[in-house]
Amino acid sequence: MGMKIFLALCILALSVPAIGSTLDGYDRAKLADENYRLANGDSPLKEAVNDPELAAVMKKYIYADITRQAKISTTERKLVEIVVLTTNQNHKFLSRVTGEALALGVKPLEIREALYHVAPYIGFPKVFEALDVVNEVFTAKGIKLPLENQGTTNDADRFEKGLAFQVNAYGDRINKMRDATPDYQKHLQDDLSAFCFGDTYTRGTLDMKTREMVTMAVIGTLGTAEAQYKSHVLGTLEAGATNEEVIGVITTMNPYIGFPRTLNALRIANEVFDSRK
């Protein structure tokens, strides 16, 4: 009887068509080695010394699957990784990814501007601690510090320019929000306009689409600000990104934030996509 059941199961297995996946059709290990070498040369993966199994899983996941799946530019992908690691304060990984970004052609100013950009979202301490790590890598690579200034506002015009930028980017709902704010809270709306937008969004080097991608990545990594995340998914699309590029940002975030926050970010993004149909 046992043999008959075994044979029946074998026949059943042969009759069921194989389930295809997006992971079919390429050599993951080979692609991971190629992409890792492009970014790191012959430097070994440090995590593999004591934990070779998990390191191998990570290497193939990040350097094969995710790199292949995320339909955004190399610069966008590395900047997303850098701000996610900064938000999570994963400084060892941040050091390696910064070196990878430089090796793959990301400019030092682009890296620095991505970090400056996220200060309004995660606070100055996390950004300065990340800058310590990044500046160490810059110095080791012979990059002279400090880098060139990129600010475009001063104390006299930062609020006006910031508010104008907000309204231009997000519409008249900004004015309605300000009008509905009680007087004893208006200073926070003014700070938002002057600091987040006047001091930050108006800076040089990064375009609006990249800044929105970076913002979206940071808020999605925090995982605690659904309304703001939705707003910046929309902002990323309004800045010229496609749905596929928004998913590319979320895909890039995934190995560093895990699946619960990734799937939550995906749910919100799909809500935004549906609202625009």
C-alpha positions as CSV (number, residue, x, y, z in Angstrom):
1,M,0.0,0.0,0.0
2,G,2.8,2.4,0.9
3,M,4.4,1.9,-2.6
4,K,1.1,2.5,-4.3
5,I,0.6,5.8,-2.5
6,F,4.2,6.8,-3.3
7,L,3.7,6.1,-7.0
8,A,0.3,7.9,-7.0
9,L,2.0,11.0,-5.5
10,C,4.8,10.8,-8.1
11,I,2.2,10.7,-10.9
12,L,0.3,13.6,-9.4
13,A,3.5,15.7,-9.1
14,L,4.4,15.1,-12.7
15,S,0.9,16.2,-13.8
16,V,1.0,19.5,-11.9
17,P,2.6,22.3,-14.0
18,A,5.6,24.0,-12.4
19,I,4.9,27.4,-10.8
20,G,7.0,30.1,-12.4
21,S,8.5,33.0,-10.5
22,T,10.4,36.2,-11.1
23,L,13.4,34.5,-9.7
24,D,13.6,32.0,-12.6
25,G,16.0,32.4,-15.5
26,Y,19.2,33.6,-13.9
27,D,22.1,32.4,-11.9
28,R,21.7,34.2,-8.5
29,A,25.1,33.3,-7.2
30,K,26.9,34.4,-10.3
31,L,25.0,37.7,-10.6
32,A,25.6,38.4,-6.9
33,D,29.3,37.9,-7.2
34,E,29.4,40.1,-10.3
35,N,27.5,43.0,-8.7
36,Y,29.4,42.7,-5.4
37,R,32.7,42.8,-7.2
38,L,31.7,45.9,-9.2
39,A,30.9,47.7,-5.9
40,N,33.6,46.2,-3.6
41,G,36.4,44.9,-5.8
42,D,38.2,42.0,-4.1
43,S,37.2,43.0,-0.5
44,P,35.6,40.1,1.2
45,L,32.2,40.2,2.8
46,K,33.0,40.6,6.4
47,E,29.9,39.0,7.7
48,A,30.9,35.7,5.9
49,V,33.8,35.1,8.3
50,N,31.8,33.9,11.3
51,D,28.3,33.5,9.6
52,P,28.9,32.2,6.1
53,E,25.4,30.8,5.6
54,L,23.4,33.9,6.4
55,A,26.0,36.1,4.6
56,A,25.5,34.0,1.5
57,V,21.7,34.4,1.7
58,M,22.1,38.2,2.2
59,K,24.6,38.6,-0.6
60,K,22.4,36.8,-3.2
61,Y,19.3,38.6,-2.0
62,I,20.8,42.2,-2.0
63,Y,23.3,41.9,-4.9
64,A,21.3,39.6,-7.2
65,D,17.6,39.7,-6.5
66,I,17.1,43.2,-5.2
67,T,19.6,44.9,-7.6
68,R,17.9,43.1,-10.5
69,Q,14.3,43.9,-9.4
70,A,14.5,47.5,-8.3
71,K,13.8,49.6,-11.5
72,I,15.5,52.8,-10.4
73,S,18.9,54.2,-11.3
74,T,22.1,53.0,-9.6
75,T,22.4,56.5,-8.0
76,E,18.8,56.4,-6.7
77,R,19.2,52.9,-5.4
78,K,22.4,53.7,-3.4
79,L,21.0,57.0,-2.0
80,V,17.9,55.1,-0.8
81,E,20.2,52.5,0.9
82,I,22.3,55.2,2.5
83,V,19.3,57.1,4.0
84,V,17.6,53.9,5.2
85,L,20.8,52.8,6.9
86,T,21.1,56.3,8.4
87,T,17.6,56.2,9.7
88,N,18.2,52.8,11.3
89,Q,21.6,53.8,12.5
90,N,23.3,50.8,10.9
91,H,26.7,52.4,10.7
92,K,28.8,49.4,9.7
93,F,26.6,48.8,6.7
94,L,26.5,52.5,6.0
95,S,30.3,52.6,5.7
96,R,30.3,49.8,3.2
97,V,27.4,51.1,1.1
98,T,29.0,54.6,1.0
99,G,32.1,53.0,-0.5
100,E,30.0,51.0,-2.9
101,A,28.1,54.2,-4.0
102,L,31.4,56.0,-4.8
103,A,32.7,53.0,-6.7
104,L,29.6,52.9,-8.8
105,G,29.8,56.5,-9.7
106,V,27.6,58.3,-7.2
107,K,29.0,61.7,-6.5
108,P,30.1,62.8,-3.0
109,L,27.8,65.8,-3.1
110,E,24.9,63.5,-4.0
111,I,25.6,61.4,-0.9
112,R,26.0,64.4,1.3
113,E,22.9,66.1,0.0
114,A,20.8,62.9,0.6
115,L,21.9,63.0,4.2
116,Y,21.4,66.7,4.7
117,H,17.9,66.2,3.2
118,V,16.7,63.8,5.8
119,A,17.5,65.9,8.9
120,P,14.0,67.3,9.1
121,Y,12.6,63.8,9.1
122,I,14.9,62.0,11.5
123,G,16.6,64.8,13.4
124,F,20.1,66.3,13.5
125,P,21.8,63.7,15.8
126,K,21.2,60.7,13.5
127,V,22.4,62.7,10.5
128,F,25.6,64.0,12.1
129,E,26.4,60.5,13.4
130,A,25.9,59.2,9.8
131,L,28.1,62.0,8.5
132,D,30.9,60.9,10.8
133,V,30.8,57.5,9.1
134,V,30.4,58.9,5.5
135,N,33.1,61.5,6.0
136,E,35.5,58.8,7.2
137,V,35.0,57.0,3.9
138,F,35.4,60.3,1.9
139,T,38.7,61.0,3.7
140,A,40.0,57.5,3.1
141,K,39.2,58.0,-0.6
142,G,41.0,61.3,-0.8
143,I,37.9,63.5,-1.1
144,K,38.6,66.9,0.3
145,L,36.2,68.1,3.1
146,P,34.1,70.2,3.5
147,L,32.3,69.8,0.2
148,E,30.9,72.9,-1.6
149,N,28.0,74.7,-0.1
150,Q,24.6,74.0,-1.8
151,G,22.2,76.3,0.1
152,T,20.1,78.8,-1.8
153,T,18.3,80.7,1.0
154,N,19.1,83.0,3.9
155,D,17.4,84.0,7.1
156,A,15.5,86.8,5.3
157,D,13.9,84.6,2.6
158,R,14.0,81.0,3.9
159,F,10.3,81.1,5.0
160,E,8.9,82.7,1.9
161,K,10.9,80.5,-0.5
162,G,10.0,77.4,1.5
163,L,6.3,78.2,1.6
164,A,6.3,78.9,-2.1
165,F,8.1,75.6,-2.8
166,Q,5.5,73.8,-0.7
167,V,2.5,75.3,-2.4
168,N,4.0,74.8,-5.8
169,A,4.8,71.1,-5.1
170,Y,1.8,70.1,-3.0
171,G,-0.9,72.6,-4.0
172,D,-3.3,74.8,-2.2
173,R,-4.0,72.2,0.5
174,I,-0.8,73.7,2.2
175,N,-2.5,77.1,2.6
176,K,-5.7,75.4,3.9
177,M,-3.7,73.4,6.4
178,R,-2.0,76.6,7.6
179,D,-5.3,78.5,7.9
180,A,-6.8,75.6,10.0
181,T,-3.9,75.6,12.4
182,P,-4.5,77.2,15.9
183,D,-2.4,80.3,16.6
184,Y,-0.4,78.6,19.4
185,Q,0.7,75.9,16.9
186,K,1.5,78.1,13.9
187,H,5.2,78.3,14.7
188,L,5.5,74.6,13.8
189,Q,3.9,75.2,10.4
190,D,6.3,78.1,9.9
191,D,9.2,75.9,10.9
192,L,8.1,73.2,8.5
193,S,8.0,75.7,5.6
194,A,11.3,77.4,6.6
195,F,13.4,74.4,7.6
196,C,12.1,71.4,5.8
197,F,11.4,73.3,2.6
198,G,13.3,76.6,2.7
199,D,16.5,75.3,4.1
200,T,16.4,71.8,2.6
201,Y,14.3,71.2,-0.5
202,T,15.7,74.3,-2.2
203,R,19.3,73.1,-2.0
204,G,21.3,72.2,-5.1
205,T,22.6,68.9,-6.5
206,L,19.5,66.7,-6.1
207,D,16.4,67.1,-8.2
208,M,12.9,67.0,-6.8
209,K,12.3,63.4,-7.9
210,T,15.4,62.2,-6.1
211,R,14.5,64.2,-3.0
212,E,11.0,62.8,-2.9
213,M,12.4,59.2,-3.3
214,V,14.8,59.8,-0.4
215,T,12.0,61.3,1.7
216,M,9.7,58.4,0.9
217,A,12.4,55.9,1.9
218,V,13.1,57.5,5.2
219,I,9.4,57.8,6.3
220,G,8.8,54.3,5.1
221,T,11.7,53.1,7.2
222,L,10.3,54.8,10.3
223,G,7.1,53.0,9.7
224,T,5.1,55.2,12.0
225,A,3.8,58.1,9.8
226,E,1.3,56.7,7.4
227,A,-0.3,60.0,6.3
228,Q,3.1,61.6,5.6
229,Y,4.3,58.4,3.8
230,K,1.2,58.5,1.6
231,S,1.8,62.2,0.9
232,H,5.4,61.6,-0.2
233,V,4.5,58.6,-2.4
234,L,2.2,61.0,-4.1
235,G,4.9,63.6,-4.2
236,T,7.4,61.1,-5.8
237,L,4.8,60.4,-8.5
238,E,4.1,64.1,-9.0
239,A,7.8,64.8,-9.4
240,G,7.9,62.5,-12.4
241,A,8.4,59.0,-11.0
242,T,6.5,56.0,-12.4
243,N,4.6,53.5,-10.3
244,E,7.4,51.0,-11.1
245,E,10.0,53.4,-9.7
246,V,8.1,53.9,-6.5
247,I,8.0,50.1,-6.1
248,G,11.8,50.2,-6.9
249,V,12.3,52.4,-3.9
250,I,10.3,50.0,-1.7
251,T,12.1,47.0,-3.1
252,T,15.5,48.7,-2.3
253,M,14.4,49.3,1.2
254,N,13.3,45.7,1.9
255,P,16.5,44.0,2.9
256,Y,17.2,46.7,5.5
257,I,13.8,47.1,7.0
258,G,12.2,43.6,6.8
259,F,8.9,42.5,5.3
260,P,6.4,43.9,7.8
261,R,7.3,47.5,7.1
262,T,7.9,46.7,3.4
263,L,4.4,45.2,3.0
264,N,2.9,48.1,4.8
265,A,4.7,50.5,2.5
266,L,3.5,48.5,-0.5
267,R,-0.1,48.7,0.7
268,I,0.0,52.5,1.1
269,A,1.7,52.9,-2.3
270,N,-1.0,50.8,-4.0
271,E,-3.7,53.0,-2.3
272,V,-2.0,56.0,-3.9
273,F,-1.8,54.3,-7.3
274,D,-5.5,53.4,-7.1
275,S,-6.5,56.9,-6.2
276,R,-4.8,58.3,-9.3
277,K,-6.4,55.9,-11.8
